[in-house]
Amino acid sequence: MTFPGGQKQFIEACTACGLCRNVCPFLEIYGTPDVIIAERPAEAFLCTNCGACNQVCPEGLNPAQALWETKRRMIRNKDIPERVDKALRNARSFARTARRFPLRFYPSFATVFWPGCGLAGTSPSLVKKIRGRLEKKLGEKVGIVLDCCSDPVYQMGDEERVMEACRHIRERLTRGKITRVITGCPNCRKIFTTHFPEMRIDFAFDLLRDDLVLDNLSQMVFLHHPCPVMQFETSRRNIEDWIGQHRSMDVQSSLVACCGNGGRLPALSRNLADRFTRKITEQAKDRPILTYCTGCNHRFHAEGKTVYHLLSFLPGAAPAMRHVSMRKRWWNRFFLSMEQHIKSSRENKRGAV
């Protein structure tokens, strides 16, 4: 089998030392990345792309990237198993539906808040509260954008669909004269910083950390860093420093790790996805989990854990986020989008008078 340059170099450089298998439930079962890529490439689709393997590689390699490139190559060559093809079609359908009217909305403001599909579907009231706080903090109008960055497709390796989605998103941002995007989702932030290098991309927590209040939080919590934050070391330190200011709190923190939702793993192997989740919940023990990714929230809720989203500690918000069914999340996004469309239409009419 012939491999592209990056994968070939990785296979040659990997010493198969096995350290990555100690931190990854997937590699623990299926073996070292070099063997998977060279001999059983279809198994790469069980990789969640979290990057935990990168943190421990003694050779300074990037196994997660090599495994992701294996997915991309197989998709381009149309050489994927049926179960992967089904999961990929579902991911494409999800992104396509979320990117269409009536779920899509773009305002015409220079600065916008992009909550992401998960936060908009889980807690529309929190989305509006965050937007309001951002307006006070920045002293300007902030619009809400509702769209999908197509990260579920990206995680499966379908880069071409993501690039197509980003072209449409850029057109919409340009049409609305939007120059600054503030994200509430670490996955959206990952996609945007990669595909929109010319645009200012901020993370909502970094702007609102001084507005968040931890008074109602249990003194014993477990801080979980979702895997996309590996690319944003400054934000991770900001979160840890902010929590560290609350000296009365007893905080245990995990390394950056995947909750089991990455790469559409639950659709491919429910048992393996659950192993990822339990690796974290067992570390947390009886502590509530504090995180800032709604995908992680849903995974931990399914394990019966009490879960807090960092941004839900704005004054007046409900810190503990409930589990929300997929059907309910779609309806929440629909009503939030309709509310924004109606509000925008009224403002346009007033402006025309």
Buried (B, 14 or more C-beta within 10 A) or exposed (E): EEBEEEBBEBBEEBEEEEBBBEBBBBBBBBBBBBBBBBEEBBBBBBBBBBBBBBBBBEEEBBBBBBBBBBBBBBBEEEEBEEEBEEBBEBBBEBBBEBBEEEBBBBBBBEBBBBBBBBBBBBBBEBBBBBBBBBBEBBEEBBBBBBBBBBBBBBBBBBBEBBEEBBEEBBEBBEEBEBBBBBBBBBBBBBBBBEBBEEBEBBBBBBBBBEBBEBEEBBEBBBBBBBBBBBBBEEBBEBBEEBBEEEEEBEBEBBBBBBBBBBBBBBBBBEEBBBBBBBBBBEBBEEBBBBBBBBBBBBBBBBBEBBBBBBBBBBEEBBBEBEEBEEEEBBBBBBEBBEBBBEEBEEEEEEEEE
